Amino acid sequence: MTGDDTPNHETPIHVDHVGIAVESVEDAAPVLDALGCERLLDDTVDGEFRWVYYSLGNASRIELIEPIAEESFLTAFLERHGPGLHHVTLEVADIDATIEQLDTAGVDVVDRKSYGEWTEAFVSPRNATGTLFQLMEYHEAYTENTEHDPESLYVGGERLSSEK
């Protein structure tokens, strides 16, 4: 940390959401409902898993992920660890600069992919925290292609920017 308690890195970064692996979204949803969460999105990815986003206000989000394929990374995770924390997603202003910082620190970054609305990469859970981190840089198209208000999509109402 620097003297002003600002993390010492070159590009803005913050927690976007936490992903929780569950056997069944329907079984887990009452817990989030009891916490006052609002369901934002419910979707599937390539017939492999279902992901459901919940908002807790001020753009704080929890994502439940449920396997729908008989065998996938998620079924293997649940068999090894049971339901619980799967990943922490960090919104980054500049994914290239963030990956470079991690590489310089000797941290493995894997599975980088770009989509029209975002670019993502993952920090292997074989790091000292044992946590899978998803790095996500949102593109302008993410805001344009959703029915949700930017206030609910981004912490502080705006996607991070590396511009000062």
C-alpha positions in Angstrom: 0.0 0.0 0.0 1.1 3.6 -0.5 0.9 6.2 2.2 -2.6 7.2 1.2 -3.9 3.5 1.5 -4.3 3.2 -2.3 -3.1 -0.1 -3.7 0.3 0.3 -5.4 -0.6 -0.7 -9.0 -1.0 1.2 -12.2 -4.5 0.3 -13.3 -7.7 0.6 -11.3 -9.2 -2.7 -10.0 -12.0 -3.8 -7.7 -14.2 -6.8 -6.8 -17.0 -7.2 -9.3 -18.6 -10.3 -7.9 -18.1 -13.6 -6.2 -19.1 -16.9 -7.8 -20.5 -19.6 -5.7 -20.7 -23.2 -7.0 -24.0 -24.9 -6.1 -25.7 -28.1 -7.0 -29.0 -26.3 -7.5 -29.8 -22.6 -8.0 -33.3 -23.2 -6.8 -32.1 -24.7 -3.6 -29.6 -21.9 -3.0 -31.8 -19.0 -4.1 -33.8 -18.7 -0.8 -30.6 -17.8 1.1 -29.9 -14.9 -1.3 -33.6 -13.9 -1.2 -33.5 -13.8 2.6 -30.5 -11.5 2.3 -32.6 -9.1 0.1 -30.8 -9.9 -3.1 -32.4 -9.1 -6.4 -32.1 -11.6 -9.3 -30.6 -9.7 -12.3 -29.7 -12.4 -14.9 -30.3 -16.1 -15.4 -28.4 -17.7 -18.3 -26.5 -20.7 -19.5 -23.1 -21.2 -21.2 -22.7 -23.7 -23.9 -24.9 -26.3 -22.2 -22.2 -26.6 -19.6 -23.4 -24.5 -16.7 -26.1 -22.1 -15.6 -25.2 -18.7 -14.0 -27.5 -16.5 -12.1 -26.5 -13.0 -11.1 -27.9 -11.4 -7.9 -27.5 -7.8 -6.8 -27.1 -6.7 -3.2 -27.3 -3.0 -4.0 -24.6 -0.5 -4.8 -23.5 -3.0 -7.6 -22.4 -5.7 -5.1 -23.1 -9.0 -6.8 -23.1 -12.7 -6.1 -23.2 -15.2 -9.0 -24.6 -18.7 -8.4 -23.2 -21.3 -10.9 -24.9 -24.7 -11.3 -23.7 -27.5 -13.6 -26.1 -28.6 -16.3 -23.7 -30.9 -18.2 -23.1 -34.3 -16.7 -19.3 -33.7 -16.7 -17.7 -30.3 -16.6 -15.2 -28.2 -14.7 -18.0 -27.4 -12.4 -19.1 -31.0 -11.6 -15.5 -31.8 -11.0 -15.2 -28.8 -8.6 -18.3 -29.8 -6.7 -17.1 -33.4 -6.4 -13.8 -32.2 -4.9 -14.9 -29.3 -2.8 -18.7 -29.3 -2.5 -20.8 -26.2 -2.8 -19.1 -22.9 -1.9 -16.8 -20.2 -3.2 -15.7 -20.9 -6.7 -14.1 -17.7 -7.9 -13.7 -14.0 -7.3 -14.2 -11.7 -10.3 -12.1 -8.5 -10.4 -13.1 -5.8 -12.8 -9.9 -4.2 -14.2 -9.6 -1.1 -16.2 -6.8 -2.5 -18.4 -6.5 -6.2 -18.6 -3.2 -6.1 -20.5 -1.5 -4.0 -17.8 -3.0 -6.1 -15.0 -1.7 -9.3 -16.7 1.7 -7.7 -17.1 1.8 -6.8 -13.4 0.9 -10.4 -12.5 3.4 -11.9 -14.9 6.1 -9.6 -13.4 5.2 -10.9 -9.9 5.4 -14.5 -11.1 1.6 -15.2 -10.9 0.2 -17.5 -13.6 -2.5 -16.1 -15.8 -4.4 -18.6 -17.9 -7.3 -18.8 -20.4 -7.5 -15.3 -21.8 -10.5 -14.8 -24.1 -12.0 -11.7 -25.7 -15.7 -11.3 -26.4 -17.6 -8.3 -27.9 -18.7 -7.1 -24.4 -15.6 -8.0 -22.3 -12.2 -9.6 -22.1 -11.4 -12.1 -19.4 -8.5 -14.1 -18.1 -8.0 -16.2 -15.0 -5.4 -16.3 -12.3 -4.7 -20.0 -11.6 -5.9 -21.1 -8.1 -2.5 -22.6 -7.7 -1.4 -19.2 -6.3 -0.7 -18.7 -2.7 -4.3 -17.7 -1.9 -5.7 -20.9 -3.4 -8.4 -18.7 -5.0 -9.4 -18.7 -8.7 -9.5 -15.0 -9.8 -11.4 -14.0 -12.9 -10.0 -10.8 -14.4 -12.7 -8.9 -16.4 -12.3 -5.8 -18.5 -15.7 -4.6 -19.6 -16.1 -3.0 -23.0 -18.5 -0.2 -23.8 -20.7 -2.7 -25.6 -21.5 -4.4 -22.3 -23.4 -1.3 -21.1 -25.0 -0.9 -24.5 -26.3 -4.5 -24.8 -28.1 -4.9 -21.5 -31.4 -3.7 -20.2 -29.9 -3.0 -16.9 -29.0 0.5 -15.7 -25.2 1.1 -15.4 -25.8 2.0 -11.7 -26.6 -1.7 -11.1 -23.8 -3.0 -13.4 -20.8 -1.2 -12.1 -19.5 -0.3 -8.7 -20.0 3.5 -8.6 -22.2 3.4 -11.7 -19.4 3.4 -14.3 -17.0 0.8 -15.7 -13.4 1.3 -14.6 -11.2 3.3 -16.8 -7.4 3.5 -17.0 -7.7 7.2 -18.0 -6.8 9.5 -15.3 
